[in-house]
């Protein structure tokens, strides 16, 4: 399984949290070179975590007031002499100005916290560059993925992971220990060659969201064009009616639920395809094609975008009666009725349709909100595997079924009304039903005992065509064992 960008630190490298060899380090003196935003936040956090902090500045008198009183602010050389671990909170461009300190820095651990402005900005990473300037020091890359804001607001309120790499295990362990005391989760990213990768991480713009966002935009564009043709272009060409006022709200509001509904089904479709592949090949050990692997990894983002579109649809729908056009249409209808002397316009079937349509819509939105909330890392981490899979898998599928009911009650019998086929184009809702109904049908088929059992066995390691040792209970309740072909 190719790890997504977000998954790399967690999957490819070991978290150092809970490492028994890591001992508490509070009380030790930590040096910080630089007195900027990062240095200040770092000093505050270190002091709060019980460390003694000595800050090295080119102008200590002017900068002292910016730091907590517990931190000592002094000249760079003075600060460096007082500690063995020094955070270099200075930009790469200014590293060379620290060369005068080379002698006092010799034998010490330098923590490179720097970031770049562009991905792969320099040939060598900043940490490797720092190591080349100070060969007598041990350089550790770390803390660059944490912002000054996160440092100040506390690890509970932001990203908790601190990615660390170095060629020196002991130095890496020392920095990991400091990170852990500060409330962060140190993640061992290996040797110094990983520094470049760590420096690129804060520069990536929503790496896991690109595909889902393009997917949502693509679907939006397709459905928007389709609805525009049906709701605006058709009446303009066929009846010379100007319905262009519908574009900002009505057309958008008929497009959003289509996107939300199809996106929700796309969360569950890759699971269906994966199950089909496992059933077909009779094993779970065969690698899925890359596109399916990628798709499976992006389900969370696809689901969140589905929720976003559904929430917008709800807000747009609530605003429909506020429109001037709606008021004019209501008055027009009332006048027409008065002219035609119609006293009762109540259509029982329409009333029921609307009640059910709105009610199931609200339930679907409620379930989608639950799915979205539980996909947030802080909430997801508080659930055990069974709770998480029940909400995301079972409740998610129920949300898809209820959304289907919402769509069907919206469409009602329109699919059978030939007036609804504008330019021979069927009503939009009939198109949206295609993928979700396929997913629901597949899920129903997979729940048939014979298929469910086979799938369950495959997922527990059974493979087609392999001889395995089996254990069967005998009529007396005793177990007998033997060799058999597992695909029989
Ligand atoms: P900053 O506010 O501009 O501070 C940089 C500090 O570097 C200055 O306050 C200065 O302190 C010191 N410095 C030493 N030699 C210097 C020189 N020759 N010219 C100019 N300044 C010199 O920057 P920052 O935001 O704190 O960032 C510092 C480092 O942390 C950078 O490498 C950055 O990539 C990294 N970082 C920052 C954040 C963040 O959220 N800000 C997050 C992650 C990583 P003195 O005048 O006291 O010597």
Boltz pocket constraint, residues with backbone or C-beta under 6 A from the ligand:
constraints:
  - pocket:
      binder: B
      contacts: [[A, 33], [A, 34], [A, 35], [A, 36], [A, 37], [A, 38], [A, 39], [A, 56], [A, 57], [A, 58], [A, 59], [A, 63], [A, 88], [A, 89], [A, 90], [A, 91], [A, 92], [A, 94], [A, 97], [A, 113], [A, 114], [A, 115], [A, 116], [A, 143], [A, 144], [A, 145], [A, 146], [A, 147], [A, 148], [A, 149]]
      max_distance: 6.0
